């Protein structure tokens, strides 16, 4: 999913650059593409944050199990 979002953003960015050269940076078409890029970028950032959170959460669970195992071994 992350790769697809990055590819979509890059594709739209290229399209936006061409449109901006052809029509001008303030053309409604260019602004619309820019807004689409913003939406995909927001989705990408959310996805990356969720991924980091899950990794951190999993690391915490593994650490907790390790600590519990160590505590049991000391008893």
C-alpha positions as CSV (number, residue, x, y, z in Angstrom):
1,X,0.0,0.0,0.0
2,X,2.8,2.4,0.9
3,X,4.6,1.8,-2.4
4,X,1.4,2.4,-4.3
5,X,0.8,5.7,-2.6
6,X,4.3,6.8,-3.3
7,X,3.9,5.9,-6.9
8,X,0.6,7.7,-7.2
9,X,2.1,10.8,-5.6
10,X,5.0,10.8,-8.0
11,X,2.8,10.2,-11.0
12,X,0.5,13.1,-10.0
13,X,3.6,15.3,-9.3
14,X,4.8,14.8,-12.8
15,X,1.4,15.5,-14.2
16,X,1.1,18.6,-12.1
17,X,4.5,19.9,-13.3
18,X,3.5,19.5,-16.9
19,X,0.2,21.2,-16.4
20,X,1.9,24.0,-14.5
21,X,4.3,24.6,-17.4
22,X,1.5,24.5,-19.9
23,X,-1.2,26.3,-18.1
24,X,0.5,28.3,-15.3
25,X,0.9,27.5,-11.6
26,X,-2.4,29.1,-10.6
27,X,-4.6,27.2,-13.1
28,X,-7.5,25.4,-11.4
29,X,-6.3,22.1,-13.0
30,X,-2.9,22.5,-11.4
31,X,-4.4,23.4,-8.0
32,X,-6.8,20.4,-8.2
33,X,-3.8,18.0,-8.9
34,X,-1.9,19.6,-6.0
35,X,-4.9,19.0,-3.7
36,X,-5.0,15.3,-4.8
37,X,-1.3,15.0,-4.0
38,X,-2.0,16.5,-0.5
39,X,-4.7,13.9,0.1
40,X,-2.5,11.0,-0.9
41,X,0.4,12.4,1.1
42,X,-1.8,12.6,4.2
43,X,-2.8,9.0,3.6
44,X,0.8,8.0,3.3
45,X,1.9,9.7,6.5
46,X,-1.0,8.2,8.4
47,X,-0.1,4.7,7.1
48,X,3.6,5.2,8.1
49,X,2.6,6.4,11.5
50,X,0.3,3.4,12.0
51,X,3.1,1.1,10.9
52,X,5.5,2.6,13.4
53,X,3.0,2.4,16.1
54,X,2.3,-1.3,15.4
55,X,6.1,-2.0,15.4
56,X,6.5,-0.1,18.7
57,X,3.5,-1.9,20.2
58,X,4.9,-5.3,19.1
59,X,8.3,-4.4,20.4
60,X,6.8,-3.5,23.8
61,X,4.9,-6.8,23.9
62,X,8.0,-8.7,23.1
63,X,10.0,-6.8,25.7
64,X,7.2,-7.4,28.3
65,X,7.3,-11.1,27.6
66,X,11.0,-11.1,27.9
67,X,10.9,-9.3,31.2
68,X,8.2,-11.6,32.5
69,X,10.3,-14.6,31.5
70,X,13.3,-13.2,33.2
71,X,11.3,-12.5,36.3
72,X,10.1,-16.1,36.4
73,X,13.6,-17.4,35.9
74,X,14.7,-15.4,38.9
75,X,12.1,-16.9,41.2
